[in-house]
């Protein structure tokens, strides 16, 4: 009996080993990273990045990637949902009036540098159209257009044809000023069986360089990761190096269907999934022949990791600070990380009491990351 039990146990172990070998080593991973800040309108926000799933022999085989705005509050919503984030989407609202029907809202949200009129900030457009008397004969040129981002900016018919053209093209409609509005509203399900329908609806469309709504782009990223058998390390490197803020949107074609910026928050959530924490600290210390010492530090900025070199003179005082690698926003955080910036000079001058060096309004994350780098370097030299 004992030999039989031993044999059965051995067989069970062999079967388990074979199953493990066939299925591979499965390991779960999970990260929930919260990014706090303000919206472009100055309102408070918090985006919670969810990145969870499984790897099999190191390859990601299951993945849930989501971004929750205002998690845990009454205004919580997922940016994956088509109703969640204004990118390559269109809203239409048809209302009944005493005299018939009106188009009270017909918006398009997207991106096109040709809409900016020389100001790149407004390449991301938010345009509304309306009509107080909506009939089958109403043409596109009959609508009244307005720029929701710039109320004093006139939206010409040519510009309206440009931005609404994305919605029309997605449905195979060659948009002109004579195009019946009912053809566009039908895309929202608000024109059926030869009549306008009272209601509100949102649809998505293919935008500049192909990306669709924000949620569909996140889904495209997930599909890309799974289809290419990527590891967590692969994904981290992808988020760190491609689709960056300084990459023209027309060149963001690494992930088919996703042209959104892979900001530092994407990197942070993957690193958190890999190691259970965000990396910050000293990566290398080099003693130079002239008696100076260079301390290389990594901290987390707005656009991702910031690699800062802090050089100490032979007297142990900070002589220079240079940012070797950073992807901070042009005109904002990038001003602080630039060689010889006033903020880097302030850190050198205030090295004896860094608490007196104030964060920079509008670039708080970047300035705090640079200050933290100097703190790490000072602590390293004090060892």
ChimeraX attribute file (.defattr): number of C-alpha atoms within 10 A of each C-alpha:
attribute: neighborCount
match mode: 1-to-1
recipient: residues
	/A:1	6
	/A:2	7
	/A:3	8
	/A:4	9
	/A:5	10
	/A:6	11
	/A:7	12
	/A:8	12
	/A:9	12
	/A:10	12
	/A:11	12
	/A:12	12
	/A:13	12
	/A:14	12
	/A:15	12
	/A:16	12
	/A:17	13
	/A:18	12
	/A:19	11
	/A:20	12
	/A:21	11
	/A:22	9
	/A:23	11
	/A:24	15
	/A:25	13
	/A:26	14
	/A:27	14
	/A:28	14
	/A:29	19
	/A:30	19
	/A:31	22
	/A:32	18
	/A:33	21
	/A:34	19
	/A:35	15
	/A:36	13
	/A:37	14
	/A:38	12
	/A:39	10
	/A:40	7
	/A:41	6
	/A:42	8
	/A:43	8
	/A:44	11
	/A:45	14
	/A:46	19
	/A:47	21
	/A:48	22
	/A:49	22
	/A:50	20
	/A:51	20
	/A:52	20
	/A:53	16
	/A:54	18
	/A:55	21
	/A:56	16
	/A:57	14
	/A:58	16
	/A:59	21
	/A:60	25
	/A:61	19
	/A:62	15
	/A:63	19
	/A:64	13
	/A:65	16
	/A:66	21
	/A:67	24
	/A:68	19
	/A:69	22
	/A:70	18
	/A:71	17
	/A:72	11
	/A:73	9
	/A:74	7
	/A:75	8
	/A:76	14
	/A:77	18
	/A:78	18
	/A:79	20
	/A:80	19
	/A:81	16
	/A:82	19
	/A:83	18
	/A:84	17
	/A:85	17
	/A:86	18
	/A:87	25
	/A:88	28
	/A:89	23
	/A:90	26
	/A:91	19
	/A:92	25
	/A:93	20
	/A:94	23
	/A:95	17
	/A:96	16
	/A:97	10
	/A:98	5
	/A:99	9
	/A:100	12
	/A:101	18
	/A:102	19
	/A:103	22
	/A:104	19
	/A:105	17
	/A:106	24
	/A:107	22
	/A:108	28
	/A:109	25
	/A:110	24
	/A:111	21
	/A:112	19
	/A:113	16
	/A:114	15
	/A:115	19
	/A:116	15
	/A:117	10
	/A:118	10
	/A:119	10
	/A:120	12
	/A:121	10
	/A:122	17
	/A:123	16
	/A:124	18
	/A:125	22
	/A:126	21
	/A:127	23
	/A:128	23
	/A:129	21
	/A:130	20
	/A:131	20
	/A:132	15
	/A:133	16
	/A:134	23
	/A:135	17
	/A:136	13
	/A:137	12
	/A:138	16
	/A:139	17
	/A:140	23
	/A:141	18
	/A:142	19
	/A:143	21
	/A:144	15
	/A:145	20
	/A:146	20
	/A:147	17
	/A:148	14
	/A:149	12
	/A:150	13
	/A:151	10
	/A:152	9
	/A:153	10
	/A:154	11
	/A:155	19
	/A:156	13
	/A:157	16
	/A:158	12
	/A:159	16
	/A:160	24
	/A:161	18
	/A:162	17
	/A:163	24
	/A:164	22
	/A:165	19
	/A:166	27
	/A:167	24
	/A:168	21
	/A:169	14
	/A:170	14
	/A:171	14
	/A:172	10
	/A:173	14
	/A:174	11
	/A:175	20
	/A:176	17
	/A:177	15
	/A:178	12
	/A:179	18
	/A:180	18
	/A:181	23
	/A:182	22
	/A:183	18
	/A:184	21
	/A:185	21
	/A:186	17
	/A:187	20
	/A:188	21
	/A:189	17
	/A:190	20
	/A:191	19
	/A:192	13
	/A:193	7
	/A:194	9
	/A:195	12
	/A:196	23
	/A:197	18
	/A:198	15
	/A:199	13
	/A:200	16
	/A:201	16
	/A:202	17
	/A:203	17
	/A:204	25
	/A:205	22
	/A:206	20
	/A:207	24
	/A:208	17
	/A:209	17
	/A:210	16
	/A:211	23
	/A:212	24
	/A:213	30
	/A:214	24
	/A:215	23
	/A:216	19
	/A:217	21
	/A:218	23
	/A:219	18
	/A:220	19
	/A:221	20
	/A:222	17
	/A:223	14
	/A:224	17
	/A:225	22
	/A:226	16
	/A:227	11
	/A:228	11
	/A:229	15
	/A:230	18
	/A:231	18
	/A:232	19
	/A:233	13
	/A:234	16
	/A:235	17
	/A:236	19
	/A:237	14
	/A:238	19
	/A:239	20
	/A:240	21
	/A:241	12
	/A:242	19
	/A:243	23
	/A:244	23
	/A:245	18
	/A:246	12
	/A:247	12
	/A:248	11
	/A:249	18
	/A:250	12
	/A:251	11
	/A:252	21
	/A:253	16
	/A:254	13
	/A:255	19
	/A:256	15
	/A:257	22
	/A:258	25
	/A:259	28
	/A:260	20
	/A:261	18
	/A:262	20
	/A:263	21
	/A:264	21
	/A:265	23
	/A:266	22
	/A:267	23
	/A:268	27
	/A:269	25
	/A:270	29
	/A:271	20
	/A:272	18
	/A:273	23
	/A:274	16
	/A:275	12
	/A:276	14
	/A:277	14
	/A:278	17
	/A:279	14
	/A:280	17
	/A:281	17
	/A:282	19
	/A:283	10
	/A:284	11
	/A:285	17
	/A:286	11
	/A:287	13
	/A:288	13
	/A:289	7
	/A:290	8
	/A:291	11
	/A:292	17
	/A:293	22
	/A:294	22
	/A:295	23
	/A:296	23
	/A:297	27
	/A:298	25
	/A:299	24
	/A:300	25
	/A:301	24
	/A:302	22
	/A:303	25
	/A:304	24
	/A:305	24
	/A:306	25
	/A:307	25
	/A:308	25
	/A:309	24
	/A:310	23
	/A:311	24
	/A:312	22
	/A:313	15
	/A:314	14
	/A:315	9
	/A:316	14
	/A:317	16
	/A:318	23
	/A:319	17
	/A:320	16
	/A:321	24
	/A:322	18
	/A:323	20
	/A:324	14
	/A:325	14
	/A:326	22
	/A:327	21
	/A:328	26
	/A:329	17
	/A:330	11
	/A:331	9
	/A:332	15
	/A:333	22
	/A:334	17
	/A:335	17
	/A:336	22
	/A:337	26
	/A:338	15
	/A:339	14
	/A:340	14
	/A:341	14
	/A:342	13
	/A:343	20
	/A:344	22
	/A:345	16
	/A:346	15
	/A:347	23
	/A:348	19
	/A:349	14
	/A:350	14
	/A:351	18
	/A:352	12
	/A:353	9
	/A:354	16
	/A:355	10
	/A:356	11
	/A:357	17
	/A:358	14
	/A:359	17
	/A:360	15
	/A:361	9
	/A:362	11
	/A:363	19
	/A:364	16
	/A:365	19
	/A:366	28
	/A:367	24
	/A:368	19
	/A:369	22
	/A:370	28
	/A:371	23
	/A:372	19
	/A:373	27
	/A:374	27
	/A:375	16
	/A:376	21
	/A:377	24
	/A:378	19
	/A:379	11
	/A:380	14
	/A:381	14
	/A:382	8
	/A:383	5
